[in-house]
């Protein structure tokens, strides 16, 4: 029987919190609130509030609140006033990791085992849905997308790619001998990658490939495992392409549909008279028109650019894209409306202006520079691997050149600031600050 003291319980809660998105956003928000309250009641060290990264986040959140106050005139402004709570989530995670750093290896291993077990359930359920068309709860494939326990919320691939760096961080944090479990870890990550593939999300699939290659380059201890897992994934994708053993067609959605949407290519058969012989022939005409990701994404970006030009310094306010679209009943004179422009870089630039863009780019540049600085350290400790892993996770999470969700969405904000909290802890361990 597992015996838990207060610190052990907080460690369990901290690393199991990401899975609470499965029952719903309200549950994960309650968990985050509990983590924050624990920090306020337990912490007696004012130095946490002096952390430069925390101050950076607080200044950004204050800017968002002021921006929303002057530019948004409906209920969308309220969430910006309370955006600072995510800054305290980061600080709480930093605090709890320091508090729990020296808990027993047994409890660390128990948390890791539970997380692996939860992932195995997801792997099984996802493949069951992929092969039979339904998962264990009877949820069917929606729009050719495997969603497993998420049902109509088509975020399985996004959830897994956001979870991947956290799992790897926990492996290193728990001092697991990677080489000792090479075979089992290769199987585990092969399944992990295959589920992201069958989930059919193009952005998660691209970010997964990006993360794999970055990990192979930066993290020596993962190199052989990820090499092997990637080869197995390629065999899996090739087999599905040849034999089509699933109820959905992820390779068509990820590769062929993406190509068609970006190039806007389509084949048009025309009846044409052959002037020499007089007979009818079918002539294939290929029309081309390059789009940014797809027609819809392209339309969002066209509208975003139009709105950005109207107020480039301050932007149109947090969630201003949705605010504008509400005002025109989602029928703009140019471009295509939505709740957000589907790209972090464009959304930050549009809704917070060049001022907000400075925050965004400064953070990305800082993470990149510190990533290379840590990589070049002669230090080979587990802390270096922890820091490299979570740094790559941040880079993939904030990667600016692919479609993305709403930067100000609660779940995405929780994920982003969760990463920042783990990053703050790892940063201190590596650079001894």
N, C-alpha and C positions, 0 to 999 in steps of 0.2 A: 504493500500500500504506500502511495506517495505521501510523504509528510512535508507540508509547506509552511515556512514562516512567512512573515510579511514581505520580505524582499524577494523570496522565491515566487510568491504569488504575483508580484508586480512584473517579474521577469516573464512569467508565463503569459500574463495578460498583454504585455508589450508586444511579444512576437506572434501572439494569436489574434491580435486586433485586426490585421489586414483581412483575415478570413471572415470577419463579422459583416463584411459587405454582402456576403451571400444571403443572410436573412433580411438584409435591408439597410439603407443608409442611416435610418434612425438608430439602429443598434450600434453601428460603428461610431456614430457621433456621441452616444452615451458613454462608450468606452473611452473615447478621446477626452470627454469632459471629466471622467473619473481620473484619468492620468494627469490632467492639468490640476485638478483639485488636490490630488495626492502631492504634487510638487509644491503647491502653495502651503499646504499644512505641514509638510515634512521638511522643506528646505529652510535653512537658517543662514545660508551663505549668500550675501548680497552680491558677491563676485559674479554669480551666474548672469545677473542683469547687466553687468559691464562687458559681457562677451561682445566682441566687435560684430560678429555675424548676427547676433540677436538685435543689436542696435540698428544694423543695416535693414533688417526685416521690419522692425518697428517703424523706422522712418518711411519705408515704402508703404506700409499699411496706413500711416497717417496721411501720406500723399493721396492714397486711394480714397480715404474718407473725405478729405477736403475736395478732391476732384468731383466725387459723386455728389457732394452737397450742393455744389454750384451748377452741375450740369445735368443731373438726373432728377426728375420731378415726380416720380411715382414710387411704388414700393420696391423697385429694383435697387434704390439707393441704400436701403436698410442693411442689406448684407455687407455692403462696403464699410459701413460704420463699425461692424463687428469683425472685420477681416483680421484684426490684430490677434484674435483668439488662436489663429493658426501659428502665430509667432510663439505663443506660450506652449503650444503643442510641441514644437521643436525643442524648446527649452526643457520641457518636462521629459521628453525622450532622452535628451542628453543627460539630465539629472538621474533618471532611473537606470540608465546603462552604467553610469559611474557607481551608483549605489549597489548595483547587482553584479559588478565586474568580478567579484571574488566568491560568488555563490558556487556551490559544489559542481564539479564536472558532471556528476550524475544527473543533477537537475537540468543542466545545460543540454545534456544528451537526451533527457526525457522530452524537453521542448522540441528538439530537433526531430526526434522520433515521431511525435504527434504531428508535426508539420509534414513530414514525409508521408505519414499515414493518410492525412487529409488530402494530400496531393494524389496519392494512389487512388483514393475514392473518386477524385475528379477525373483522373486518367481513365479509370474503368467506365465511369458514367458517360464521359464524353465519347469514348469509342463505341459504347453500347448505342448511344443516340446516333452516331455516325453510321453504324452498320445496319441498325434495325429501323432507324427513323424516330425512335422514342427513347427517352432515358428512363431511369428507375421510377420516376414520378409521373411518367407519361407525357412529359414535355416533348413536343415535336420540334423538328428542325424548322426554323423560321427564316425565310428568304435565303435558303441555301447556306445557313449559318448554324453551326453547332454551338449551343449555348449552355448545355449541361444543367447544373443546378440553378443557373441564373434565369432560366425560363425566357420570358419575353425581353429581358434586359440582355442585349447582345454584346456583352463585355467580357466574355470568357478569355479571348486572346489578350485584351488589354490588361485584365486582372493578372494573368500569368506572367506577362512580360514585366509588370510592375513588381510582382512578387519575387521574380528570379534573383535579382541582386540581394534582396533581404535574406533569402535562403542561403546563398553563397556566403554572405556576411556571417550568418549564424554558424555555418560549417567552420569557418576560420576562428570565430570567436569561441567556439566550443573546443578548439584544439583537436579536431578530428583529423586522424592521419589519412589524408587524401589518397596517397599511394596504396595504402593497405586495402582500401575499398574501391580500387580502380574499376573492377568489373561491375559491381553493384551500382556505382555512381554513373558509369557509362550507360547502363540500362535505364536508370532513373532519368537522366537528362535527355536521353533519346526519346523516352516517352513524353517528357515535358515538352520538348520541341515539336514532337508529332502532334500533340494536342493543340498547340498554337497554330500549327498548319491547318488541321482540320476545322478549327474554329472559323477559318475563312477570312479573318481580318487582315487586310493588306498592310496597314500601318504596323500592327503588332508583329506580323511576320517579318517585315523589313527591319524593324527595330531589334528583333531577335537575332537576325543575321548580323546586324551591326554590332550588337553586344557580344556575340560569339567571336567575331574577328578581333574586336578590341580586347577581349579577355585573353584570347590566344596570344596576342602581341604583348600585353602588359602583365599578365599574371601567369607566371611560369608553372605554378602548381596545377593550373587548370588546363594547360595546353594539350596534353595527351588525351584527357577525358573529353574535351570539347572537339578535338580533331575526330576522335572515334565516334562521338555522338553525331557530329555533322555528317560523316560518311553514312551512318545508319539512316539519318533523316533523308539524305539524297536517295538512298535505296528505297525507302518507304514512299517518298513522293513519286519516284519513277514507277514503282509497282502499282500505285494507285492510278497513275496516268494510263498504264497499259491495261490493267485488269478492271478498273473502276468498281472496286468492291464496296464503296460507300453509297449512302443515300443522297449525299450532296457531292458537289464537284469543286473542291477547294482550289485545285490547280487552275481551273478555268476562271474562277473569281479572282485569284491572286495574280495570275500571269496574263492570261488572254484578255480578260475584261479590263484589266489595268491598262494594257497596251491599247486596246480599242478606245478607252475613255480618254487617255492622254492624247492620242493621235487623232481621235474622232474619225477613225477609218471605218468605212463600210463598203461592201461590195454591191454593186448595182448591176444587174443583168439588163442589157438593152437589146432590143431587136434591131438588127442592123442589116442592111442589104449589101451583100458583097457585089461590088460593081462589076467584077470580072465574070462571075458565074451566075449572078442573079439570085443565088439561094440565100435563105435566111440563116444567119449565124448568131449565136449568143456572144455578145462582147462584154467582157468584165471591165467595169470602170472603177478605179480606186480613187476615192476622194479623201483628201487629207486636210486637216485643220488642227493644229496643235493646241491642246488645252492644258491648263495647269491642273494635273491630277484627274479631273473629270469636268464635264460641263457644269455641274452644280458647284463644285469647288471654284472653278474659274469664275462663275457668276458671283459667288461670295466675295472673291478677291477684287473683282471689278468694282463692286459696290463699296467695299472697304476702302479702296484707293480713292474713290470719289469722296467719301466721307472724311478720310484723313486729310485731304487737301483743304477742307474747310476749316480745320483747326489742328495744324500739324504739331504745335508746341505742347498743348495740354491734352489733345485727343478729344474724344466725344464722351468720355466718362466711363468708368467700369460698368460693364454690361450695356454699354451705350449702343452697340450694334443691335441688340434685342430691343432696346428702348426705341431706337429709330424705326425698326421694323414694325413694332406695335403701332407707332404713329401713322404709318402708311398702310396699315392692315396687311403687312407682309407682301405688298405689291409695289415695289419701288420702280421709279421710271427707268432705272438702269441697274443691271446686275440682278442677283437673286438674294432674297431675304432668308434668314434663319435665326435661330436663337444666339448664334455666335459664328464667327467667320471660319472656324475649323482649321486654325493654325495659330500656335502660340505666338510666334514672332509677329504675324500680322495683327493678331488681337491686341497684344501689348502695345504695338505701335499705333494702332487705330484708337484704342479706348483710353490709353494713358499718355499718348503722344510721345514726342522725342524725349521728354523728361523720364517717362516710364521706361522707354527703350534703353536709356542709360543704365538704369537699375538692372534690367534684364541682361544686357550685354556685359556689364561689369561682373555680374555673378557667373556667367558662362566662362568668360575669360579667366576669372580667378580660379574656377574649378579646373580648367584646362592647365593653367600654369602650375598649380599645386599637384596635379596628377603627374606631370612630367618630373617635377621636383622630387616627388616621392618615389617614382619609378627609378630615378637615378641614384637614390640612396643605396649605400652598400648594405644597409640593414635588411635582413631577410626574416624578420620576426612576423608573427601572425598579424600584428597591428598594421604592418605595411600592406599585407594582403587584404585586410579588412578595409583599409582606406582606399586602396585601388579599386576594390569591388564596388564600394558605395559611390565612389567618384564616377565610375563608368555608368552606374545606375542613374545618377543625376544627369549625366550627359545624354543618355538615351531618353530619359524622361522629358528633358527640355530640348531635345533635338529639334531645330527650327525649320527643317526643310521637308517635312512630311505633314500630312493632315493630322489634326489633333482634336481633342475634346475642348470643352470650355475651360479656360484657365481659372475662372472664378467659380466653377462647379464645386460643390462641397466635397464630393468623393475625390476629385482630382486634387483639390487643395490639401485635403488630408494626406493623400499619398505624397505630394510634393514636399510638404512640411515634415512629414514622417521621415523622409529621406534626409532632409536638412538636419534634423535632430541626430540621426545616426552619424551623419557626416561630421557634425560638430564634435561628437565624442571621438570618432576615429582620428580627426584632425589633431586633437589635443594629444592623443596617444602617440601618433607618429612624430609630430614636431615638438613634443614635450613642452607645450605651452600651458 
